[in-house]
Amino acid sequence: MTTLNRPISTEQVPTRRSPILVWSIGFFATLAVLALTACGGGSSNEEPTPSSITMQRIGGFDGAALGAAEITAYDHLSKRLFVVNGANNTVDVLDLSDPTKPTRIDTISGAPFGAGINSVAVHDGLVALAVEASPKTSPGRVAFFRASDLRLLSSVVVGSQPDMVTFTPDGSKLLVANEGEPNSYGLPDSVDPEGSITIITVNGGTNPTPATADFRAYNDRAAELRTRGIRIYGPGATVAQDLEPEYITVSEDSKTAYVTLQENNAVAIVDIDTARVTDIRALGFKDHSGAGMGMDVSDEDGSLNTNSGTPAIKIQNVPVKGLYLPDAIASYRVNGTTYLVTANEGDARADWPGFNEETRVRAHCDKGLDPTVFADAANLILDSNLGRLRITTTPNAGSAGKNAAGQCTELYSFGARSFTIWDTSLKRIYDSGDEFERRTQSITQGAFNASNDNNTLDSRSPSKGPEPEGVVIGQFGKKTIAFIGLERVGGVMAYDITDPAKPVFMTYFNSRNGATGDRGPEGLTLIPAARSPNGKPLLIVGNETSGTTAILQIDLVP
């Protein structure tokens, strides 16, 4: 059977079990799942293709603390769900055999390995945890456990601040995005480690062998990278120090990795076999003045041309460029061609002393906007218009963005408030434009552009809006569907991306309730029906702000 559209999945069934009877069951289960995989990653094209889908929350687990539910991973053999609990530096192990009543059966502590667990991945009954050190600028570790009994198998040193882990589809390797953030810039105690990707040959988890794909070969090419639009701008940083890997997706053949460099507004391409970065590609920017590309940029836009307005919903085109700055990335294939899907969260270097690129338009453009560039410049800079919008002072090193009189000539905001589909050369194929804001403007679960820690109308309009962060992809009959989590207003958007150039909105589900309920979706895990404990496809959402893990059932509409 031929699959036209197939998400690239990292879940597989093990072929080595003990004793012999269990091994045999696992072996024949493997053959069955491999047959399904050949037909679309666990969902055969012979199955009915839904006309649409709906989602419902059928269960959940409350970690009862901010940060108690972040990244999640599922082991279908033991029916266990692994949830990163950032509040306790643990992984909560939940029994998901009844998804309507997930229960915590154990925890894994990160304390023996470091100061904070950042990510978890599961493959072939093997659990991998990414743990950052204290201080975070020191090398971190990856620890391997057996899913069935939580036995520690081994641990291995990786790069600084391992932020995300994922297995290759064939399960032979684990890839680690080592973000390598600095503790500060330009201070006596400043440390800025290099970003890198650790590629671990798993060897069953008992004898892992690491290799490092670093960026040192680009250290003498900083000017070239900036010219290509890659943001290299940390004060005093080399290229290797400045590039900060965030999230990884791997090609179906387990040969190539695509790694978001979030703050740098770029994607690195990595040859896995040789552990080498083969290219770095800039993502460019989104023109918010274009048709369908608008956004709500102010929380004081209820009045006209003022610096003391009230909140209102006003989604419109503005003369601003949006830096994509994606967090999560996923991939899938159409007719043998791989496409990449990014959730364009946006991020600013503003969390440590010595450098802060984040500002607002009116503060940054204290001499005004250049009237030869911006129509009605005198009014446009007011808070009810662009004045409150958060922008970067440093769209790219060497670009002041101001004329000789000190007036702003260009404005770059954080994130694109959208998801984007790219080909593997990082040419943009599709962007969802302003659909996320338009589809959330009338929700009853919370106020428009509310944040995850309040229910205030327009709270996030000046800063990244709904803030899409996570994305996962699944195959449903002949349709490929992308699920995108909105970190601020909450909930999950679903789009039919079968045709990469013409995605179709399917549904939106949000289980927040004003200032309560599930808030701050961080990590998404998709469980295909063939591997689900109740035979239905499930979407697991780790909600960081509320500390809740939500179990969503995906219902197919004929």
C-alpha positions in Angstrom: 0.0 0.0 0.0 1.2 3.5 -0.8 0.9 6.4 1.6 0.8 9.8 0.0 0.8 11.9 3.2 2.6 10.5 6.1 3.6 12.1 9.4 7.1 11.2 10.5 6.7 9.4 13.8 9.1 8.2 16.4 6.9 5.6 18.1 7.7 2.0 17.3 7.0 -1.4 18.8 9.9 -3.3 20.4 11.2 -6.6 18.9 13.2 -7.7 22.0 11.3 -9.0 25.0 11.8 -11.7 27.6 10.8 -14.4 28.3 10.4 -16.1 25.0 6.6 -16.1 25.0 6.4 -12.3 25.6 9.1 -11.8 23.0 7.0 -13.7 20.4 4.0 -11.6 21.2 6.1 -8.5 20.8 7.6 -9.8 17.5 4.2 -10.5 15.9 2.9 -7.2 17.2 5.8 -5.5 15.6 4.9 -7.1 12.2 1.4 -5.9 12.6 2.4 -2.3 13.4 5.0 -2.3 10.7 2.2 -3.1 8.2 0.2 -0.3 9.6 3.2 2.1 9.4 3.7 1.3 5.8 0.1 2.6 5.3 0.5 5.8 7.2 2.1 5.7 10.6 -0.6 3.7 12.3 -3.6 4.8 10.3 -4.2 3.0 7.0 -5.5 4.7 3.9 -8.0 1.8 3.7 -9.6 3.2 6.9 -12.4 5.8 6.4 -11.2 9.3 5.8 -13.0 11.7 8.1 -14.7 14.7 6.6 -13.8 16.5 9.8 -12.9 15.9 13.5 -14.0 17.0 16.9 -12.1 16.9 20.2 -13.4 16.3 23.7 -11.6 16.2 27.1 -12.2 12.7 28.5 -9.8 12.8 31.4 -7.0 14.6 33.0 -4.5 14.7 35.9 -3.9 17.7 38.1 -0.3 18.2 39.2 -1.5 21.0 41.5 1.4 23.4 40.8 2.7 25.8 38.2 4.9 23.9 35.9 3.7 20.5 37.0 2.8 19.4 33.4 5.1 20.3 30.6 6.4 17.8 28.0 4.7 14.4 27.7 5.5 11.1 26.1 3.6 7.8 25.9 4.7 4.2 26.0 1.9 2.1 24.3 3.3 -1.2 25.6 2.9 -0.4 29.3 0.2 2.2 28.7 2.2 4.6 30.7 2.3 8.4 30.2 5.4 10.2 31.2 4.9 13.9 32.2 7.7 16.3 32.9 6.9 18.0 36.2 9.0 21.1 36.2 7.8 22.1 39.7 9.5 19.1 41.3 12.3 18.2 38.9 10.5 14.9 38.3 8.7 13.0 35.7 5.2 11.9 36.8 4.4 8.4 35.5 0.7 8.0 34.9 -1.2 4.8 34.2 -3.2 5.6 31.1 -4.9 2.2 30.7 -8.2 4.0 31.4 -7.7 7.4 29.7 -10.7 8.8 31.5 -9.0 8.2 34.8 -5.2 8.7 34.5 -3.5 8.0 37.9 0.0 8.6 39.0 1.7 5.4 39.8 5.3 6.5 40.3 7.8 9.3 39.7 11.3 9.6 38.3 13.6 12.1 40.0 16.0 14.2 38.0 18.0 15.1 41.1 20.7 12.4 40.5 21.4 13.9 37.1 20.9 17.6 37.4 18.8 20.6 38.4 15.8 20.4 36.0 14.2 17.9 33.6 13.4 19.7 30.4 12.1 17.0 28.1 11.2 13.3 27.8 10.9 10.9 24.8 9.9 7.3 24.6 10.7 4.7 22.0 10.7 0.9 22.0 9.9 0.8 25.7 12.9 3.0 26.4 12.5 6.4 28.2 15.0 9.2 27.7 15.1 12.3 30.0 17.0 15.5 29.2 18.3 17.1 32.4 20.0 20.5 32.7 22.8 21.1 35.2 23.2 23.6 37.9 24.4 26.1 36.8 22.5 25.7 33.5 25.6 26.7 31.6 27.4 23.5 32.5 27.0 20.3 30.5 23.7 18.5 31.0 22.9 14.8 31.0 20.5 12.4 29.3 19.3 9.5 31.4 17.8 6.3 30.0 15.1 4.2 31.9 13.1 1.1 31.1 9.5 2.1 30.7 8.0 -1.1 32.2 9.7 -0.9 35.6 11.5 2.5 35.6 14.9 0.9 36.0 17.8 3.2 35.3 19.9 1.9 32.5 22.5 4.6 32.0 23.2 8.3 31.7 25.4 10.2 29.4 26.9 13.8 29.3 25.5 16.1 26.6 25.7 19.8 25.9 24.6 22.8 27.9 20.9 23.1 28.7 19.5 20.1 26.9 16.1 21.4 26.0 14.4 18.8 23.8 15.0 15.1 23.0 13.6 12.9 20.2 14.3 9.5 18.9 14.9 8.8 15.2 12.1 6.9 13.5 14.2 3.8 13.4 15.0 4.1 17.1 18.7 3.7 16.7 19.6 7.3 17.8 18.4 9.9 20.2 18.9 13.6 19.3 19.3 16.3 21.9 18.8 20.0 21.3 21.4 21.7 23.6 20.1 25.3 23.8 23.2 26.7 25.4 21.7 29.9 26.8 24.0 32.4 28.6 23.6 33.4 32.2 24.3 37.0 31.3 26.2 39.2 28.8 29.2 41.3 29.5 29.4 40.8 33.3 32.4 39.5 35.2 30.7 36.2 35.8 29.1 35.9 32.3 29.2 32.4 30.7 27.8 31.8 27.2 28.1 28.1 26.3 27.9 26.9 22.7 24.7 25.6 21.3 24.9 22.1 19.8 23.0 18.9 18.9 24.1 15.7 20.7 23.4 12.5 18.6 23.4 9.5 20.8 23.7 6.0 19.4 21.2 4.3 21.8 22.5 0.7 22.0 19.4 -0.3 23.9 20.0 2.4 26.5 22.6 0.4 28.3 25.7 1.6 26.5 24.8 4.9 24.8 27.5 6.6 22.6 27.3 10.3 22.1 28.5 12.5 19.2 28.2 16.2 18.8 27.1 18.3 15.9 28.3 21.8 16.7 28.5 25.2 15.0 32.2 25.9 15.3 32.8 25.7 11.6 30.6 28.8 11.2 32.5 30.9 13.6 34.4 32.7 10.9 31.2 33.2 8.8 29.2 35.5 11.0 29.0 38.3 8.5 27.8 35.9 5.8 25.1 34.5 8.1 23.9 37.9 9.0 23.7 38.9 5.4 21.6 35.8 4.8 19.2 37.0 7.5 20.3 34.7 10.3 20.3 36.7 13.6 23.7 36.6 15.2 23.5 39.3 17.8 24.4 38.2 21.3 27.0 40.8 22.6 30.5 39.3 22.3 29.2 35.9 21.2 30.8 33.7 18.6 28.4 32.1 16.1 28.6 28.8 18.0 27.7 30.6 21.2 24.9 32.6 19.6 23.0 29.8 17.9 20.5 28.2 20.3 18.9 24.9 19.2 15.3 24.6 20.5 13.4 21.7 18.8 14.1 18.9 16.4 12.2 16.9 13.8 13.8 14.0 11.9 13.3 12.8 8.4 11.5 9.5 7.8 14.7 7.7 6.8 16.4 8.7 10.1 19.1 10.5 8.1 18.4 14.2 8.4 17.4 16.4 11.3 15.8 19.9 11.1 16.5 22.0 14.2 14.8 25.3 15.1 17.2 28.0 16.2 14.5 30.0 17.8 16.2 33.3 18.8 18.2 33.2 15.6 15.1 32.9 13.4 16.6 30.0 11.5 16.7 26.3 11.0 19.8 24.1 11.1 20.0 21.0 8.9 22.0 18.1 10.4 23.4 15.0 8.8 22.8 12.4 11.5 25.2 9.7 10.5 28.2 12.1 10.4 26.9 14.3 13.3 27.5 17.4 11.2 25.6 20.6 10.6 25.3 20.9 6.8 23.5 24.2 6.5 21.8 27.0 8.4 18.8 28.6 6.7 17.1 31.9 7.6 13.3 32.0 7.9 12.9 35.6 6.9 9.9 37.6 8.2 6.2 37.9 7.8 4.7 41.1 6.3 1.8 42.0 8.6 0.6 44.6 6.0 -0.3 41.8 3.6 -3.8 40.5 3.0 -4.9 38.1 5.7 -1.7 38.7 7.7 -3.0 41.3 10.2 -2.9 41.2 14.0 -4.2 43.0 17.1 -1.2 45.0 18.3 -2.6 47.0 21.2 -4.4 46.6 24.5 -5.5 50.3 24.4 -7.1 50.3 20.9 -10.7 51.0 22.1 -10.1 54.7 21.5 -8.8 56.5 18.5 -5.3 58.0 18.4 -4.6 58.1 22.1 -2.0 57.0 24.7 -4.7 56.1 27.2 -7.2 53.9 25.5 -9.2 50.9 26.6 -9.0 47.3 25.4 -10.8 46.2 22.2 -10.6 43.6 19.5 -9.0 45.2 16.5 -7.3 42.7 14.1 -5.9 44.7 11.2 -3.0 45.1 8.8 -0.1 47.0 10.2 3.3 48.1 8.7 5.3 45.6 10.8 7.5 42.7 10.0 7.1 39.5 12.1 10.1 37.4 13.0 8.9 33.8 12.9 11.2 32.6 15.8 9.5 29.1 15.9 9.5 26.8 18.9 8.3 23.3 17.9 8.8 21.8 14.4 7.3 18.7 12.9 7.6 17.0 9.5 5.6 14.9 7.1 5.8 13.6 3.5 3.6 14.2 0.5 4.3 12.1 -2.7 7.9 11.5 -1.5 8.6 15.1 -0.6 9.2 16.2 3.0 7.6 19.3 4.4 8.2 21.1 7.7 5.6 22.6 10.0 6.6 25.3 12.6 4.7 26.8 15.5 5.8 30.4 15.4 5.9 31.3 19.1 8.4 34.1 19.1 11.0 34.6 21.8 13.2 37.5 23.0 16.6 37.6 24.7 15.3 39.4 27.7 15.7 37.0 30.6 19.2 37.7 31.9 21.4 40.7 32.8 23.5 42.6 30.3 21.3 42.6 27.3 17.6 43.0 26.6 16.4 43.3 23.0 12.7 43.7 23.9 11.1 47.1 23.8 7.9 48.8 22.7 7.4 50.9 19.6 6.8 54.2 21.3 9.8 53.8 23.6 12.2 52.6 20.9 11.1 55.2 18.4 11.4 58.1 20.7 12.2 60.4 17.8 9.1 59.1 16.0 8.5 57.1 12.8 10.0 58.1 9.5 7.1 59.7 7.6 8.6 58.7 4.3 8.1 55.1 5.3 5.0 55.1 7.5 1.8 56.8 6.5 0.3 59.0 9.2 3.4 58.5 11.3 2.5 60.9 14.0 -0.7 59.0 14.9 0.6 55.5 14.1 3.1 55.7 17.0 0.4 56.3 19.6 -0.4 53.5 22.1 -3.9 52.9 20.6 -2.1 52.1 17.3 1.4 50.7 17.3 2.9 52.3 20.4 2.3 49.4 22.7 3.6 46.7 20.4 6.6 44.8 21.7 9.4 44.8 19.1 13.1 44.0 19.0 15.9 46.6 19.1 18.1 44.1 17.2 16.4 42.6 14.1 19.9 41.6 13.0 23.3 42.8 14.1 24.4 45.9 12.1 20.8 47.0 11.3 19.9 50.1 13.4 16.4 50.3 11.8 16.6 54.1 12.1 17.4 57.0 9.8 19.9 59.8 10.4 17.4 61.7 12.4 16.8 58.8 14.7 13.4 58.0 13.4 12.4 54.4 13.0 12.4 53.0 9.5 11.4 49.4 10.3 9.6 47.5 13.0 10.1 43.8 13.8 7.8 42.0 16.2 8.3 38.7 18.0 6.7 35.6 16.4 4.2 35.4 13.5 1.1 34.3 15.5 0.7 31.5 13.1 1.9 28.1 11.9 3.9 27.8 8.7 4.6 25.0 6.2 8.0 25.0 4.5 9.8 22.8 2.1 13.2 21.5 3.2 15.0 24.4 1.6 13.0 26.5 4.0 10.9 28.1 1.3 7.6 29.1 2.7 4.7 27.1 1.2 1.9 28.3 3.5 1.2 30.5 6.5 -2.0 30.6 8.5 -1.9 34.4 8.6 -4.2 36.0 11.2 -6.5 33.0 11.5 -5.6 32.1 15.1 -6.6 35.5 16.3 -9.7 35.7 14.1 -10.9 32.2 15.3 -10.3 33.0 19.0 -11.9 36.4 19.0 -15.4 35.1 20.0 -14.5 32.2 22.3 -16.5 31.8 25.5 -13.8 29.9 27.4 -11.7 33.0 27.9 -11.2 36.6 26.9 -9.6 37.4 23.5 -5.8 37.4 23.7 -5.9 36.7 27.4 -2.7 35.3 28.8 -2.3 31.9 30.5 -2.2 33.5 34.0 -5.1 35.9 33.7 -8.3 36.4 31.8 -7.8 40.0 30.7 -9.1 41.1 27.4 -6.2 42.1 25.0 -3.6 41.2 27.5 -1.3 39.6 24.9 -2.2 41.7 21.9 1.0 43.8 22.2 3.1 40.7 22.6 2.8 37.6 20.4 -1.0 37.2 20.7 -2.1 33.6 21.1 1.5 32.4 21.0 1.5 29.1 19.1 4.2 26.8 20.7 3.6 23.1 20.1 2.8 21.2 16.9 2.2 17.5 16.2 1.0 15.7 13.0 -1.1 12.7 12.5 -2.5 10.5 9.7 -6.2 9.9 9.6 -7.2 7.8 6.6 -6.0 9.8 3.6 -5.9 13.1 5.6 -2.9 14.5 7.4 -3.8 16.7 10.3 -1.7 19.2 12.2 -2.5 20.1 15.9 -1.1 23.4 17.1 -1.2 24.4 20.8 -1.7 28.1 21.7 0.3 28.8 24.8 -1.4 32.0 25.9 -5.2 31.9 25.2 -5.0 28.1 25.4 -6.5 25.3 23.4 -5.5 23.4 20.2 -6.1 24.3 16.6 -6.5 21.4 14.1 -5.8 21.8 10.3 -6.0 19.4 7.4 -2.6 19.9 5.8 -2.9 17.1 3.3 -2.2 19.7 0.6 0.7 21.7 2.0 -0.2 24.7 -0.1 -3.9 24.7 0.9 -4.4 23.7 4.5 -8.0 23.7 5.7 -9.1 24.6 9.3 -10.9 21.7 11.0 -11.6 22.5 14.6 -10.5 24.4 17.7 -10.8 23.0 21.2 -10.1 24.9 24.4 -10.6 23.5 27.9 -9.8 26.6 30.0 -12.5 28.3 32.0 -11.7 31.9 32.3 -8.8 32.2 34.7 -9.1 28.4 35.7 -9.0 25.1 33.8 -6.3 24.0 31.4 -4.0 26.9 30.7 -0.6 27.2 29.1 -0.4 24.2 26.7 3.3 23.4 26.4 3.8 19.9 25.0 1.6 17.8 22.7 1.6 14.1 22.2 -0.5 12.3 19.6 -1.5 8.7 20.2 -2.8 7.0 17.1 -5.9 4.8 17.5 -3.9 1.6 16.8 -1.7 2.3 19.9 -4.3 4.0 22.1 -5.5 2.4 25.3 -9.2 2.9 24.3 -8.8 2.3 20.6 -9.5 6.0 19.8 -6.9 8.6 18.7 -5.9 10.7 21.7 -4.1 14.0 22.0 -2.2 14.6 25.3 -1.7 18.2 26.3 0.7 19.2 29.1 -0.5 22.6 30.4 2.3 24.3 32.2 0.5 27.2 33.8 -2.3 25.2 35.3 -0.1 22.1 35.9 -2.7 19.9 34.4 -2.4 17.1 31.9 -5.4 16.9 29.6 -6.5 13.8 27.7 -8.3 14.8 24.6 -10.1 12.2 22.5 -10.2 12.9 18.7 -13.5 11.8 17.2 -13.7 11.3 13.5 -16.7 12.7 11.6 -17.6 10.5 8.6 
